[in-house]
Amino acid sequence: MSLRYGLIGLLGLLVTPLLLRPASAQTPLLSDSTISTTLKTSLQFRASVLDDGGTNTEQIGFGLRRARLQYRISVRDRFEIFMQVEGQGPKLLDANLTYRLTPRFSFTGGRIQGPQPKAFTPTPFFRIDAIERPFIARNWAAQTVGGDGRDFGLQAVYTASRLQARLALSNGDGSYRRIGGNLRRDLNLNSFTGGTDEDGLAVSGDVSWQPRAVSGIDLGGHLSYNGSRNPNTAIGRSGPGREYASASTYLYWGRVPGSQPVRLKADALLIDYFKNGTAPEQTTGGLSLLAAVQPVTSTELFARAERLERDLGEDAGATFLTAGASLSLSALRGGPYHAARITGAFKQRLGSAQFEGGDGPNATGAILQAQFRF
């Protein structure tokens, strides 16, 4: 009970600055001259040859990995509405409102990309290294808040010239299922709660810093606690869900593809699941290392090695290897590296440990991907 009231108190701290801000004469909020809109779209096409040694299956063919539409409305540089739709589904990924209290301090509420490992959602998909985000990060999302790393909640952000810190309070389960669970439309119902007991919330925070001493350096980390006991945390997606605490850290020299001649990136993360009935305590850990070089400004060669341990202290891990190259058609014309890029990569998984959403042991794949950002 004390933890619950502590989380409610944290929500109060996030909202208080909005309530205490002094009133003053201002321009009408929805004046046409103060509103700006932005519409962007991104596409990723793939051709792939895949071989899963665990199930003795092979696949070859073409597909559409992502088709995104992003819409942003800004009002007097104070309010901002952001929505992002994934065309495959379709699915509403992001829908949130940001209020900038000061140039450095803001609040965001709705379906948000909250504090989490840097290797996952904080990097826009069109700036992802290689073909896909590190497997350790995708496994983190699949077994915590959900595969897309979003959640419903409220977030406070402090941004300085080289420092950003975020603090968020959220449902802890990014699926839309929670709308029917703990968010009721009206109090005039026979049951306010709908007969479900879901009183756990999640609190998370992260920090990132770009020191002046070395150009291109970016480092930081995140901490989170999730008491929702959502289905993502159950063993094999069955049985009781578990509370967990999670932590991650990263050190990058050259954060995005094509940003400098040599890039190095390291990510590490942990998830400590608490025991809940028949569901045992479990600690999952992962490490990812990437190196990339640019022979010329429009081309990059990369290699990444990852290790993921399903349960630290047990012999239950897997190694993931990725190597390939990318060619930026937009950089050839003097534009940004990510806007029009073709990437080819070979991927291999070694080890027999099974992970949620993972391939079988000794799986291999060759993928050719083209992406365009408008």
C-alpha positions in Angstrom: 0.0 0.0 0.0 2.8 2.4 0.8 4.4 1.9 -2.6 1.1 2.7 -4.3 0.8 6.0 -2.4 4.4 6.7 -3.2 3.7 6.4 -6.9 0.7 8.6 -6.6 2.9 11.2 -4.8 5.4 11.0 -7.7 2.5 11.8 -10.1 1.8 14.8 -8.0 5.3 16.0 -8.2 5.2 15.7 -12.0 2.0 17.7 -12.3 2.6 20.4 -9.6 4.8 22.7 -11.7 1.9 23.0 -14.2 -0.5 24.1 -11.4 1.9 26.6 -9.8 2.8 28.4 -13.0 1.7 32.1 -12.6 -1.0 33.3 -15.0 -0.2 36.1 -17.4 -1.7 37.8 -20.5 -0.9 35.6 -23.5 -1.7 35.2 -27.2 -4.9 33.2 -27.8 -3.8 29.6 -27.7 -5.3 28.5 -31.0 -4.4 31.6 -33.0 -3.8 30.5 -36.6 -0.5 32.4 -36.8 1.0 30.3 -34.0 0.2 26.8 -35.3 2.6 24.8 -37.4 2.2 21.2 -38.7 4.6 18.6 -40.0 3.8 15.4 -41.9 6.4 12.8 -42.6 6.4 9.2 -43.9 9.0 6.4 -43.9 9.1 3.1 -45.7 11.4 0.0 -45.4 11.3 -2.8 -47.9 13.1 -6.1 -47.5 14.2 -9.2 -49.4 15.4 -12.0 -47.2 16.7 -15.6 -47.2 16.2 -17.3 -43.7 17.2 -20.7 -42.3 16.2 -21.8 -38.9 18.3 -24.7 -37.8 16.1 -25.4 -34.8 12.9 -26.2 -36.8 14.6 -27.2 -40.1 12.6 -24.5 -42.0 13.7 -22.1 -44.7 12.1 -18.9 -46.1 12.8 -16.7 -49.0 10.9 -13.7 -50.3 10.0 -10.0 -50.1 8.3 -7.9 -47.5 7.5 -4.5 -46.0 9.2 -4.1 -42.6 7.8 -0.7 -41.7 5.4 1.9 -43.2 5.2 4.8 -40.9 3.2 8.1 -41.0 4.1 10.8 -38.5 2.0 13.9 -37.8 3.1 16.7 -35.5 1.2 19.9 -34.5 3.0 22.7 -32.6 1.2 25.6 -30.9 3.3 28.7 -30.1 6.3 26.4 -29.4 4.5 25.6 -26.1 2.2 22.7 -26.9 2.9 19.8 -29.3 0.7 16.9 -30.4 2.5 13.9 -31.9 1.0 10.9 -33.6 2.6 8.0 -35.3 0.8 5.2 -37.2 2.3 2.0 -38.4 0.7 1.0 -41.7 1.1 -2.7 -41.2 -1.9 -3.6 -39.0 -2.6 -0.7 -39.0 -1.5 0.3 -35.4 -1.4 3.6 -33.6 2.1 3.6 -32.1 2.3 7.1 -30.5 -0.4 9.5 -29.5 0.7 12.2 -26.9 0.7 15.8 -25.9 3.8 17.7 -24.8 3.6 21.0 -22.8 6.9 23.0 -22.5 6.9 24.7 -19.2 10.2 26.4 -20.0 12.7 25.9 -22.9 14.4 23.2 -20.8 11.5 21.6 -18.9 8.5 19.8 -20.4 5.7 17.3 -19.7 4.4 14.6 -22.1 1.3 12.6 -21.5 -0.4 9.8 -23.5 1.2 6.8 -25.2 4.8 7.6 -24.8 8.3 6.3 -25.5 9.5 6.4 -21.9 12.8 5.8 -20.2 14.3 2.5 -21.4 17.5 1.0 -22.8 19.0 3.4 -25.3 19.4 0.6 -27.8 15.6 0.4 -28.2 12.9 3.1 -28.9 14.9 6.3 -28.2 16.6 5.7 -31.6 14.2 6.4 -34.5 13.9 3.3 -36.7 15.3 5.0 -39.8 18.5 5.7 -37.9 18.9 2.1 -36.6 22.3 0.5 -37.1 22.6 -2.5 -39.4 19.2 -4.1 -40.3 17.5 -4.1 -36.9 17.9 -3.0 -33.3 20.1 -5.2 -31.1 18.4 -8.5 -30.2 19.1 -7.8 -26.5 17.0 -4.7 -26.7 14.2 -6.3 -28.6 14.1 -9.1 -26.1 14.0 -6.5 -23.3 10.9 -4.9 -24.8 9.2 -8.2 -25.5 9.5 -9.3 -21.9 8.8 -6.0 -20.1 6.4 -3.3 -21.5 5.7 -4.9 -24.9 7.4 -5.3 -28.3 7.2 -1.6 -29.3 8.6 -0.1 -26.1 5.6 2.3 -25.6 3.4 2.7 -22.6 0.5 4.9 -21.3 1.6 7.5 -18.8 3.1 10.9 -17.9 6.7 11.9 -18.4 8.8 14.9 -17.2 11.8 15.9 -19.3 14.7 18.2 -18.5 16.9 19.1 -21.5 20.1 21.2 -21.4 22.7 21.7 -24.2 24.4 18.4 -23.6 22.3 16.7 -21.0 18.8 15.2 -20.9 17.0 13.5 -17.9 13.6 11.9 -18.0 11.2 10.6 -15.2 8.0 8.7 -16.1 5.1 7.2 -14.3 3.1 4.7 -16.4 0.8 1.6 -16.5 3.7 -0.8 -17.0 2.0 -2.7 -19.8 2.1 -0.9 -23.2 -0.8 -2.9 -24.7 -4.2 -1.3 -25.3 -5.6 -4.0 -23.0 -5.2 -1.7 -20.0 -7.9 0.7 -21.3 -10.4 -2.0 -20.5 -8.7 -2.9 -17.3 -7.9 0.1 -15.0 -9.1 3.1 -17.0 -12.9 3.5 -16.8 -14.9 5.9 -18.9 -17.5 6.8 -16.3 -17.9 6.4 -12.5 -21.6 5.7 -12.9 -21.0 2.0 -13.6 -21.9 -1.1 -11.5 -18.2 -1.7 -11.1 -15.6 1.0 -11.2 -12.8 -1.5 -11.7 -14.6 -3.8 -14.1 -13.9 -6.7 -11.7 -10.1 -6.7 -12.3 -7.4 -6.1 -9.8 -4.6 -4.1 -11.5 -3.1 -1.6 -9.1 0.6 -1.9 -10.0 2.3 0.9 -11.9 5.8 1.5 -13.3 8.3 4.2 -12.5 11.3 4.8 -14.7 14.1 7.3 -15.4 17.0 7.8 -17.6 19.8 10.2 -18.3 22.0 10.9 -21.4 25.1 13.1 -21.6 27.3 14.3 -24.4 30.6 15.6 -22.9 32.5 18.4 -24.6 35.9 16.7 -24.2 35.5 14.2 -27.1 33.3 14.9 -30.1 30.7 12.2 -30.8 30.6 10.7 -27.3 27.2 9.9 -25.9 26.7 8.0 -22.6 24.1 7.3 -20.0 21.7 4.7 -18.6 18.2 4.0 -17.3 16.6 2.5 -14.2 13.0 1.2 -13.9 10.6 -0.7 -11.6 7.4 -2.2 -12.9 4.8 -3.6 -10.5 2.1 -4.3 -13.1 2.8 -8.0 -13.3 1.7 -7.9 -16.9 1.6 -11.0 -19.2 4.9 -10.1 -20.9 6.8 -11.0 -17.8 5.3 -14.5 -17.4 7.5 -17.6 -18.2 6.7 -18.6 -21.7 3.8 -16.1 -21.8 1.8 -18.4 -19.5 1.3 -18.4 -15.7 1.5 -15.4 -13.4 3.2 -12.2 -14.4 6.1 -10.9 -12.3 7.3 -7.6 -10.9 10.7 -6.6 -12.1 13.5 -4.1 -11.8 15.6 -3.2 -14.8 18.8 -1.3 -15.5 20.9 -0.4 -18.6 23.9 1.6 -19.6 25.5 2.6 -22.9 28.6 4.3 -24.3 28.5 5.5 -27.9 31.2 7.2 -30.1 29.1 8.1 -33.1 25.5 7.5 -32.3 23.9 7.3 -35.8 24.9 5.6 -39.1 27.1 7.8 -41.3 27.8 10.4 -38.6 31.6 9.9 -38.5 34.4 7.9 -40.1 34.7 5.4 -37.2 31.9 4.5 -34.8 31.9 2.3 -31.7 28.9 1.4 -29.6 28.4 -0.6 -26.4 25.1 -1.5 -24.6 24.5 -3.5 -21.5 21.2 -4.3 -19.7 19.7 -6.4 -16.9 16.2 -7.5 -15.9 15.6 -8.9 -12.4 12.2 -10.6 -12.2 10.7 -11.1 -8.7 9.2 -14.4 -7.7 5.4 -14.6 -7.9 3.7 -17.8 -6.9 4.8 -20.6 -9.3 6.8 -18.1 -11.4 10.5 -18.1 -10.2 12.9 -15.3 -9.7 15.0 -14.7 -12.8 17.8 -12.4 -13.9 18.3 -11.8 -17.6 21.4 -9.9 -18.9 22.6 -8.8 -22.3 25.7 -7.1 -23.9 26.0 -5.7 -27.4 29.1 -4.3 -29.2 29.1 -2.6 -32.6 31.9 -1.2 -34.8 31.4 0.7 -38.0 33.8 2.4 -40.5 33.2 4.6 -43.5 35.4 4.0 -46.5 33.7 6.9 -48.2 31.0 9.3 -46.9 28.2 7.5 -48.6 29.1 3.9 -47.5 29.5 2.2 -44.1 30.7 -1.2 -43.1 29.5 -2.6 -39.8 29.8 -5.6 -37.5 27.9 -6.4 -34.2 28.3 -9.1 -31.6 25.8 -9.7 -28.8 25.4 -12.1 -25.9 22.1 -12.6 -24.1 21.8 -14.7 -20.9 18.2 -15.9 -20.2 19.1 -16.6 -16.6 22.5 -15.4 -15.2 24.3 -18.2 -13.4 22.7 -20.9 -15.6 24.0 -22.2 -18.9 21.1 -20.7 -20.9 22.5 -18.1 -23.3 22.8 -17.3 -27.0 25.2 -15.3 -29.2 24.1 -13.1 -32.1 26.4 -12.0 -34.9 25.6 -9.4 -37.6 27.9 -8.1 -40.4 27.2 -6.0 -43.5 27.3 -2.7 -45.3 25.1 0.2 -46.2 25.0 2.6 -49.1 23.3 6.0 -48.7 21.7 7.3 -52.0 20.8 10.5 -50.2 24.4 11.1 -49.0 25.6 10.7 -52.6 23.6 13.8 -53.4 24.8 15.7 -50.3 21.8 14.9 -48.1 21.4 13.1 -44.7 22.7 9.5 -44.5 19.5 8.0 -43.3 17.0 9.5 -45.8 17.6 7.0 -48.6 19.7 4.0 -47.6 20.2 0.5 -48.9 21.6 -2.0 -46.3 22.7 -5.7 -46.7 23.6 -7.9 -43.8 24.3 -11.5 -42.8 23.0 -12.6 -39.3 23.6 -15.7 -37.3 22.5 -17.0 -33.9 24.5 -19.5 -31.9 23.2 -21.3 -28.8 20.2 -23.3 -27.8 18.6 -21.0 -25.2 15.0 -20.1 -26.1 13.8 -16.4 -25.8 10.4 -14.8 -26.4 10.1 -14.1 -30.1 13.5 -15.6 -30.8 14.7 -17.8 -33.6 15.8 -21.4 -33.1 19.5 -22.4 -32.4 22.0 -21.8 -35.2 19.6 -19.7 -37.2 21.1 -17.7 -40.1 19.7 -15.1 -42.4 20.8 -12.8 -45.3 18.7 -9.6 -45.6 18.7 -6.7 -48.1 16.8 -3.7 -47.0 15.9 -0.3 -48.6 14.5 2.6 -46.7 13.2 6.0 -47.7 12.3 8.9 -45.5 10.2 11.8 -46.8 
